[in-house]
Amino acid sequence: MFWKRFYNLCLQHGKRPNPIGKEIGLSSGIISKWKNGGIPNGETLMKLANYFDVSVDYLLGLSPYVKINGQLVSMEHSDIELKAKISENIELLNNEGLSKVADYTRDLVASHFYESAQKTKEEV
């Protein structure tokens, strides 16, 4: 759960995990451990929560709430509600913003397939 949330937050900020880790003083080795199922220590969780402006509970999967445009949003909304919010925001974007959304969604889909493959490996 941690890796999925961390990775998605990185993408939302338009960056990859390693550059964000470097910004807050972490090695790429630590990030690799997270990708393989590790969880950061308390101090690092606080740094990440502050960097992304989310709660530690959100990072650990203990809370479904995340801030989007300064508002707390439950990630347990129905698909229809989420698609409506996305559509509203997309209408406000210029070409550069639309390009970033396209890149983000491509990476998000790729991370979903990565997670599905990992779950399949664990089940075998």
Secondary structure by P-SEA (a helix, b strand, c coil): caaaaaaaaaaaacccaaaaaaaacccaaaaaaaaacccccaaaaaaaaaaaccccccccccccccccccccccccccaaaaaaaaaaaaaaccaaaaaaaaaaaaaaaaaaaaaaaaaaaaac
